[in-house]
């Protein structure tokens, strides 16, 4: 199974596509540009969803649901918003089908044309702010802290499983506040929540920063982001949080009376992460043998495989396995016992290696006799014989080690592949030969940003929030620069 994977060095893109399919995560559907997320892939997404949902609720947010369809007129109310999404929208024009009178199957009924076309949700700011107008009259109604788990549609011609599909799953938070300061604090808080999740659960190090004006979300005054670096030296935007100012409140006339009775427009944020995080998880940790999952998100953290030649040996291995499972589960560890007789142990080992299960336990006749088990780690591919009585504490420690090891390995890779440059020639050379993040001075103009992008295909991923702000000169124009920014080619 895993041995049939194209290596990362040979063709990283092909390796990724093969891995997603062979590890049973997802597949292309009969609908062009859309994917089927298979049970194993969805189990990982469910773990992500559960942890994020908990974190949202711990910060005071509640879940709600809003319509999939948005009247076209709503989009025209916020000019920059419609400009940002116009080319990606799927539009519903009719509400009925009928049998063709000439016997050519089903056709759209021309008499069933909608009075106003409906946009299939690419994002929900417009429908939500139209709703908030009914919910908000006074400062007592604020803040509104709402999140929605949903699917969205953004028409894509070039698609890749999890990374870019016409329909994808995500969450979108939409909050309303009485003051500018509250809204900015909210946007920053959610960026930090995302960073916490991605680093501590996905074991993916991220850089927190601000998007440039040309890279901001359509309709935002400021976009906060977390950027990660994949193993092929390309960046991936892992999450965004937007300070929307009063733009949507003004577009939909959402006002509130403050404590003195004065009317003012509400201040807003929106923020979201999507199934694109699955792509980040795969590309950050996996290897030429298959998927590598951090224990915190693995559907099965431990799998136990019995090795036997007869029913008596299976019964003996099963007895050890049952005891181990009970003890592991009491420690909150997710464990699976694979006693299928339809596949040999070697095939199972290969399967679980391909699927990235963090720890594999093998129990053979000699292990039963000696009171040992063989424990294999997916991250290092190392094996060790451990006494059954010590297995639970050993595995508990190994889980923490694997989680830390994956993060450290990814952080080391990012550090080794982040380069500071002082000239445009050096910039182009590093981009071509090494890739990764490039830290360089930029003069702050959209013109320079666009020219660098057109010439090199590298974009400004973010203006880092935690770097020093030492002034310098722009690598492209030689003009004064307030600080360095991070460039990279990106997904």
Phi, psi and omega in degrees: 000287184297330184293346179272359180288137169297140181285157179297321182294326182287311181199097186298318181296317179293319176304313181299310182299317179295319183296316179303319183282313185289332177277005174067035180272316183197168175209161176290145183259178176289348178263119184303131177086355180248156183237158169257120174273117185280165186308319181292318176295320181290330177297322177292316178299321178298322177296317176301312182300316182297315181292316178297317181299319177298315181295322177297315183291328177293338177260017171092009183269152178237152178269144174215178178220137181236161187301150175288330184259138182233125178304138183303326183296334180297323182292331183284352183282337178237104193302310183292331179294313180293325177298322183288332186245354187305321185280354184249001190277137168264135189239131175265122183249335182228160183241010184206149172249166174207164175286133179295134182295336180267009177077025181261032177085208184271136176228163175288133179283112182297339179281354184255034180287134178291144176297320175228129180297152178248135176269132173284123189321111169268338175186161195248011183309313187293312181291327181286319180288334170294324178288318182298333178302326180279337185271337190246120172233327189228164176300337179293339180275357185247155356280159169256122183239091187239140175235149177229129169266124188202180169250152176226161180235122173227111190299120181237136178269325179250111187244157174213132186310129181072321186281322183203102178228159183296325174239137176214164179263147178198180166237148177224119177269141179221113185238152181235136187223159182279334184227158176302316183298318179298318182293318179296317178301319178297313181298319179292319180300317184289327173300318180291324176297315178299315180299318178301312181295310185296321181283317188270340177252315179276346183060035179247116178290142181228158173250126178271137181195186177250144174281151173289166183303319183286342181258001181292158172300141183296114181104358181266151172271333179207137175240120174268145184214163169238131183243135180240157180247125180274169185293344179266009177084007176262149179272156174222126176287115188266344179181151178223150178223129190243131169269113187265000182060223177249014186304310183284327177297320178289320180297325183249012175054053179261106182239159176221152176268125179282187185296336178268000180088003180281136179274139176211157176284149182284152176260143192228157168223160165215154184201149183196152167228159187224184177297355171301333176300331176298318177298318179297318180298314181296310189284340180281319191249334192288161183229190184288350176268350179137204182288146171232116184252137171292139183307325183297340182239358182290128177303316173245116179279329180225137172236136180251127181240119177278144175244121187205161177243344180212173184297326180296317179293323178296317180298320180292316178295322181294324179297316177296316182298316181299317179297315179298316181300316180300315181291319179295317180294329177293340176266007178081015181268133181276118187228145180233138175252114182260093180253025178301138178262008181270348180224146179281158180306319180300320178295318180295317178304315181297318181298314184286333172294315178298324183272359171077020179299125188302318184227134177240133178246128175250134178235108178253176180304320179292325177297316179299317181294321185266356181069035180234168169221153175264123182248123181247134177263133180286328185290322182252350184061022179270155180232151179209139174276128183229140176297138182306320183295337180258358189298318185295313180293324178298313182293320178302316178292321181297323179302313179295320180297315181297315180302313180292319182298317180296318179295314182298318180298316180292321180293321178296317178300315180297317181298317180291339183246028170245118187239133175268127179238156182237000177218160181291325178297316178296319178304309183294324180292315179296318181299319183282318188266332186240317184076205181080194177281138175239120179266122184207156176284144181222141187283000175087003183261146177293330181296313179296316179303316181292320181294319177297318179298314181293325183278329188237347186069010175268141179241160173283112183286321177189164168262102187303141181275337187250011177272167175286157183254037182295128179288161179194209178235142181298133182294336186267314185254342184078004179280163179301143180229133182286330184191168176279153173233169179257121174258155171186158164282148189217161173279000000 
